[in-house]
Amino acid sequence: MTLPQAGRMRVRYATRYGAQVAAGWPELRGRRPPRGAHDRTAVRLGVGHGLTVTEAGLAFLQDARRRGDLCQPLDWIPEVHHPLGGGEAVIPDALLYYRSRGTRGADKSGDSEDGGAMLRAFVEVDRATMGPERLAAKIHAYARPARP
């Protein structure tokens, strides 16, 4: 599809069949594709945000690698549903998790000599499309799965 008013940029998206095939890959097994992932109109409406979220993921990946942390492209997972109970849920723009190198560094296999720390973060990318109160409420809700 060619995006209007975006420098004639081309964007590829999976068809319903393509999403079904990708769901069988070991890396994606058990994950559902985002709603509308195969709908041309939904893709057109969400592509700007999706590209911005992808750029944020690449920045996290580059920074982790610069510091010597073990971070792979699939350690960045967009739109992960986290139930809060009572029918409520949060869906951050992405979930980032990877292992830090610790104080002594990682060997060639990526295993940290002192274990390092497993890092996990919900990532919300705001493109000034919601008010500050709504954004603050979303971020506050992201802390709920970590509470006992």
Secondary structure, DSSP 4 states (H G I P E B T S, - for coil): -BPTTSTT-B-----HHHHHHHHTSGGGTT-PPPTTTT-HHHHHHHHHHHHHHHHHHHHHHHHHHHTT-B--GGGEEES--EEEETTEEE--SEEEEEE--TTT-B-TTS-BTT---EEEEEE----S-S-HHHHHHHHHHHTGGG--
